Amino acid sequence: MSREPNAIPFIIVTVAFLIIGSAALLGPRTIQRWALRYYAAHPWQANLNLFLRWMRTDSYVRTLRLLGVITLVVGMWLLVLFLKKVIR
């Protein structure tokens, strides 16, 4: 007896990739502000973060944008896979 896998986890993961990718691509400065504000409120954790100095640079913002593009590509790929499965 063949059983189809449940599509709900696949949809949740796909939507998560699309949302996170969009946020990182379209709002990297906001993400940077949130992260820096968090470490300003928790200085004991700031001492443990080796990347905190880098997080203040434009290079960090460019990296967030790049990760946003990569995450969106993965999300789109998952969406195409899902739609191919549904259309069959």
C-alpha positions in Angstrom: 0.0 0.0 0.0 1.5 3.3 -1.2 1.0 6.3 0.9 1.5 9.9 -0.3 3.6 12.1 2.1 1.8 14.9 3.8 2.2 18.2 2.0 1.7 20.5 4.9 5.3 20.4 6.3 6.5 21.0 2.7 4.3 24.0 2.4 5.4 25.4 5.8 9.1 25.1 4.9 8.6 26.6 1.5 6.7 29.6 2.9 9.3 30.0 5.6 12.1 30.1 3.0 10.2 32.7 1.0 9.5 34.9 4.0 13.0 34.8 5.4 14.6 35.3 2.0 12.3 38.3 1.3 13.1 39.8 4.7 16.8 39.4 4.3 16.8 40.7 0.8 14.5 43.7 1.3 15.3 44.7 4.9 18.9 43.9 5.8 19.4 47.2 7.6 16.4 46.5 9.8 17.8 43.0 10.6 21.1 44.6 11.4 19.5 47.2 13.7 17.5 44.4 15.5 20.7 42.3 16.0 22.8 45.3 17.3 20.0 46.4 19.6 19.8 42.9 21.0 23.5 42.8 21.8 23.3 46.3 23.3 20.6 45.1 25.7 22.6 41.9 26.5 26.2 43.0 26.9 27.3 39.7 28.5 26.4 37.9 25.2 28.1 40.6 23.1 31.3 39.6 24.7 30.8 36.1 23.4 29.9 37.1 19.8 33.1 37.1 17.7 31.2 38.7 14.8 29.8 41.7 16.6 32.3 44.2 15.1 31.6 42.8 11.6 27.9 43.1 12.2 28.3 46.8 12.3 29.7 47.0 8.8 28.2 47.4 5.3 29.7 44.0 4.5 27.3 42.4 6.9 24.4 44.1 5.1 25.7 42.8 1.7 26.0 39.3 3.2 22.4 39.5 4.5 21.2 40.5 1.0 23.2 37.6 -0.6 21.7 35.1 1.9 18.3 36.6 1.1 18.8 35.9 -2.6 20.0 32.4 -2.0 17.1 31.7 0.4 14.6 33.1 -2.1 16.1 30.9 -4.8 15.7 27.8 -2.6 12.1 28.8 -1.7 11.2 29.3 -5.4 12.8 25.9 -6.2 10.7 24.3 -3.5 7.6 26.0 -4.8 8.2 24.8 -8.3 8.8 21.2 -7.0 5.5 21.4 -5.0 3.6 22.8 -8.0 4.9 20.1 -10.3 3.8 17.5 -7.8 0.3 19.0 -7.4 -0.2 19.5 -11.2 0.5 15.9 -12.0 
